[in-house]
Amino acid sequence: MLILVTGATGKVGRRFIAGLLDDPRFSNARIRALCHNRLCDETDRIEVMRGSVADRAVATAAIAGITHVVHLATCKETPSDVMDVTVKGLFWLLEAFRLSTTARQFILIGGDAGIGHFYYRHEGPITEDTPHSAYPGSYALSKVLEEVMLEQFGIQYDLNGCCLRAPWIMEKDDFKYTLSFGDDVFGGPDWKTLVPEADARRYAIEGTVPLLRDADGRPLKRNFVHVDDLVGAILAAIDNPRAKRQLFNISMDQPVDYGEVAGYLARSRGLDSVDIPSQFHSNWMDNSKAKYLLDWRPDYDLELLIDSAWKYERSQDDPRIVWYPG
């Protein structure tokens, strides 16, 4: 088994490679890590390639001899690159994959940007049958195009593809910094811009957290997944016949409720919260299909997500570096 991992040095790529190499079920597996700007270390089970999937020759060489692909490489809100990297890059990989004599399975990691995140109102749980609805910008559009392209290659060529659609992926102390009123905020909203400047400085010092409210005035519900749970789903999908040509929502069992976050942090750590109104909409990704077909379960609930983030202590050789805003 030779698995091509694109985006190998990212949050999910690093954790997936470590998890697979430690899993006795995959003791004979080797990794081909396709890296672009950053490199990972080579070992007796990891070979490293450098290049961009937007280059057809790179994509073709990366597929040569592999049995599986775990496609993680993506491009955020950069219109000058996103179509070349995310859309054309996936096309070249799929073209090489379908022509390969060794390739067996293609796993794509999608995102909830493809169904609008919290930008649109949903009248029920978001399932795999919910229509695509990209929010404004190039990134969300690219996530829709990825899912559709993989689906169509399955229809055209009976390609054994699987898409694991993940919401916002957390690791280490990420979740703590999604709630920061300081310049160190991870992702959005940028809370300090939503309150008076003096209040934002005080909230950042005191550790006050935002209680985001949805367009109906209720505490907003937003979907997250911990990287360890996502990696568990990828491992569950590898060579699983029930994953062929399937799309799965991979998320926590319940969305994060900002009211429950504020309440738990008040009880457990004595932190205050402040209401933040918005026109965003609560939503709930339904992960029951992945549970049923992949026999997968997420370990992280709200309290574990919060506790793990607040208890995480970074070493000096593990600085907090945000390679992209969210």
C-alpha positions in Angstrom: 0.0 0.0 0.0 1.5 3.3 -1.1 -0.6 6.3 -0.2 -0.2 9.7 -1.8 -0.9 12.5 0.7 -1.2 16.0 -0.7 -1.0 18.9 1.7 1.1 16.6 3.8 2.6 19.3 6.1 -0.7 20.8 7.0 -2.8 20.3 10.2 -4.6 17.2 8.9 -1.7 15.9 6.8 0.8 15.7 9.7 -1.7 14.1 12.0 -3.0 11.6 9.4 0.5 10.5 8.5 1.4 10.0 12.2 -1.9 8.2 12.9 -1.6 5.9 9.9 2.1 4.9 10.6 1.1 4.1 14.2 -1.9 2.0 13.3 -1.2 -1.7 13.2 -3.8 -2.2 10.5 -1.5 -0.3 8.1 1.8 -1.7 9.2 2.8 -2.3 5.6 1.7 1.1 4.3 4.1 3.7 2.9 3.5 7.4 2.4 4.4 9.6 -0.6 4.1 13.1 0.8 3.5 15.8 -1.9 4.7 19.1 -0.4 4.7 22.6 -1.8 6.1 25.3 0.4 7.0 23.3 3.5 8.7 19.9 3.6 8.2 16.9 6.0 11.0 14.6 7.0 11.8 11.5 4.9 11.9 8.1 6.7 12.0 4.5 5.6 8.2 4.7 5.2 7.8 8.3 4.0 9.1 9.6 0.6 8.8 13.3 -0.2 8.0 14.9 -3.5 8.0 18.7 -4.0 5.7 20.6 -6.3 2.2 21.9 -7.0 -0.7 19.8 -8.1 -1.6 22.6 -10.5 1.3 21.3 -12.6 0.1 18.3 -14.6 3.6 16.7 -14.7 3.8 16.9 -10.9 0.4 15.4 -10.4 1.1 12.6 -12.9 4.4 11.8 -11.2 2.8 11.9 -7.8 0.2 9.3 -8.8 2.7 6.9 -10.3 2.7 3.5 -8.5 0.3 4.6 -5.7 -2.6 2.6 -4.5 -4.5 5.4 -2.6 -4.8 9.1 -2.5 -5.7 11.3 0.5 -6.1 14.7 -1.0 -5.8 17.5 1.5 -4.1 20.2 -0.5 -6.4 23.3 -1.0 -6.2 27.0 -1.4 -8.0 29.6 0.8 -9.4 32.9 -0.3 -6.8 33.7 -2.9 -8.6 34.2 -6.3 -5.3 34.3 -8.2 -4.4 30.8 -7.2 -7.6 28.9 -6.1 -8.8 27.7 -9.5 -5.3 26.5 -10.5 -4.5 24.7 -7.3 -7.9 23.5 -6.0 -9.8 22.8 -9.2 -7.3 22.2 -11.9 -5.0 20.4 -9.4 -7.8 18.0 -8.5 -8.6 17.4 -12.2 -5.0 16.5 -13.0 -4.8 14.1 -10.0 -8.1 12.4 -11.0 -7.0 12.1 -14.6 -3.8 10.4 -13.6 -5.6 8.3 -11.0 -8.2 6.9 -13.5 -5.4 5.9 -15.9 -3.3 4.3 -13.2 -3.0 0.5 -13.1 -2.3 0.5 -9.4 -4.6 3.1 -7.9 -7.5 1.7 -5.9 -9.1 4.6 -3.9 -9.2 8.4 -3.9 -10.2 10.1 -0.7 -11.0 13.9 -0.8 -11.4 16.0 2.2 -14.1 18.5 1.5 -15.5 21.3 3.6 -18.8 22.8 4.9 -18.1 25.9 2.8 -19.7 23.9 0.0 -23.0 24.0 1.8 -22.7 27.6 2.9 -21.3 27.3 6.4 -23.5 29.6 8.6 -24.3 32.1 5.8 -27.6 30.5 4.9 -30.7 29.3 6.8 -31.3 25.6 6.7 -34.8 24.3 7.8 -33.4 21.0 9.0 -30.1 19.2 9.6 -27.5 19.4 6.9 -27.3 15.9 5.3 -25.3 14.7 2.4 -28.3 15.4 0.2 -28.4 19.1 1.1 -27.9 21.1 -2.1 -24.6 22.9 -2.6 -24.7 26.6 -1.7 -21.4 28.3 -1.7 -21.1 31.5 0.3 -19.5 34.6 -1.4 -15.9 34.2 -2.4 -13.6 31.9 -4.3 -12.8 29.4 -1.6 -16.4 28.2 -1.0 -17.0 27.9 -4.8 -13.9 25.8 -5.1 -15.1 23.4 -2.4 -18.4 22.9 -4.4 -16.5 22.3 -7.6 -14.2 19.7 -5.8 -17.2 17.6 -4.6 -19.0 17.8 -8.0 -15.8 16.9 -9.9 -15.1 13.8 -7.7 -18.8 12.7 -8.0 -18.7 13.1 -11.8 -15.5 11.1 -12.2 -17.3 8.4 -10.2 -20.2 8.5 -12.7 -18.0 8.7 -15.8 -15.4 6.1 -14.9 -16.8 4.2 -11.9 -13.8 5.7 -10.0 -13.6 4.6 -6.4 -13.8 8.0 -4.8 -14.9 9.1 -1.3 -15.4 12.6 0.0 -15.2 13.3 3.7 -16.8 16.8 4.3 -15.5 18.4 7.4 -16.4 21.7 9.1 -13.8 23.9 10.9 -11.0 21.6 12.0 -9.5 22.1 15.4 -6.3 20.9 17.1 -4.2 21.8 20.1 -5.3 25.3 21.4 -7.1 26.3 18.2 -10.5 26.5 19.7 -9.3 28.9 22.5 -8.1 31.3 19.9 -11.2 31.2 17.9 -12.8 33.1 20.8 -10.0 35.7 21.3 -10.8 39.4 21.2 -7.1 40.1 20.5 -4.9 40.2 17.4 -4.2 36.5 17.9 -7.8 35.5 16.9 -7.9 32.3 14.8 -10.4 32.5 11.9 -13.5 34.6 12.0 -15.4 36.5 13.0 -12.7 39.0 14.0 -14.3 39.8 17.4 -12.3 42.9 18.2 -13.8 44.7 15.2 -17.4 44.1 16.5 -17.0 45.9 19.8 -15.5 49.3 20.8 -11.7 49.2 20.7 -11.3 49.8 24.5 -13.7 47.0 25.2 -11.9 44.6 22.9 -8.6 45.3 24.7 -10.2 44.7 28.1 -11.9 41.5 26.9 -8.6 40.2 25.5 -6.8 40.8 28.8 -9.6 39.3 30.9 -10.2 36.3 28.7 -13.8 37.3 28.0 -15.4 35.2 25.3 -18.0 36.1 22.6 -21.5 34.7 22.9 -22.4 34.9 19.2 -26.1 35.1 18.4 -27.7 34.1 15.2 -30.1 36.0 13.0 -33.0 35.0 15.3 -31.2 36.2 18.4 -30.5 32.7 19.8 -27.0 31.5 20.6 -25.5 30.5 17.3 -24.8 26.8 16.6 -21.8 26.2 14.4 -20.1 23.0 13.3 -16.6 21.9 14.2 -14.5 18.7 14.2 -11.3 17.8 16.0 -8.4 16.7 13.7 -8.1 13.4 15.6 -11.8 12.6 14.8 -11.3 13.5 11.1 -8.2 11.3 10.9 -10.2 8.5 12.5 -12.8 8.9 9.7 -10.1 8.8 7.0 -8.6 5.6 8.4 -12.1 4.1 8.6 -12.7 4.9 5.0 -9.5 3.4 3.6 -10.3 0.3 1.6 -13.8 0.3 3.1 -16.2 -1.0 0.3 -19.0 0.9 1.9 -17.2 4.2 1.2 -17.1 3.8 -2.6 -18.6 6.9 -4.4 -20.0 8.2 -1.1 -20.0 11.6 0.5 -19.9 11.8 4.3 -20.4 14.6 6.8 -17.6 14.3 9.4 -18.4 16.5 12.4 -19.0 16.5 16.1 -22.3 14.8 17.1 -23.7 18.2 18.0 -22.7 21.7 16.7 -21.0 24.0 19.1 -23.5 26.3 20.8 -21.9 29.6 21.7 -24.3 29.9 24.7 -23.2 26.5 26.0 -19.5 27.5 25.4 -20.0 30.7 27.4 -21.8 28.8 30.2 -19.2 26.1 30.5 -16.3 28.5 30.5 -18.0 30.6 33.2 -18.5 27.5 35.4 -15.2 25.8 34.7 -12.8 28.8 34.4 -14.7 31.8 35.7 -14.6 33.6 32.4 -17.2 36.3 31.4 -18.9 36.5 28.0 -20.4 39.3 26.0 -23.3 39.0 23.5 -22.4 39.5 19.8 -25.4 39.9 17.5 -25.1 38.7 13.9 -27.0 37.8 10.8 -25.5 34.4 10.6 -27.6 31.3 10.8 -27.4 28.3 13.1 -27.0 24.9 11.4 -26.4 21.3 12.3 -24.4 18.8 10.2 -25.8 15.3 10.5 -23.0 12.7 10.7 -25.2 9.7 11.0 -24.4 8.4 7.5 -20.7 8.1 8.5 -21.6 6.4 11.7 -23.7 3.9 9.8 -21.5 3.1 6.8 -18.0 3.7 8.2 -18.7 2.5 11.8 -17.0 5.8 12.9 -17.7 7.8 16.0 -16.3 11.2 17.0 -14.6 11.3 20.4 -14.8 15.0 21.0 -17.8 16.7 22.5 -18.1 20.3 23.5 -16.5 20.0 27.0 -13.6 17.9 25.7 -13.0 20.4 22.8 -12.9 23.3 25.3 -10.9 21.5 28.0 -8.3 20.2 25.6 -7.8 23.7 24.1 -7.5 25.5 27.4 -5.2 22.8 28.9 -2.8 22.6 26.0 0.6 24.0 26.7 2.9 24.8 23.9 6.6 24.0 24.0 9.2 26.5 22.9 9.7 24.5 19.7 6.0 24.5 18.9 5.1 28.2 18.4 1.6 29.0 17.4 1.8 29.7 13.6 -1.3 30.3 11.6 -0.6 29.5 7.9 -4.0 30.8 6.9 -6.6 32.6 8.8 -9.2 29.9 9.3 
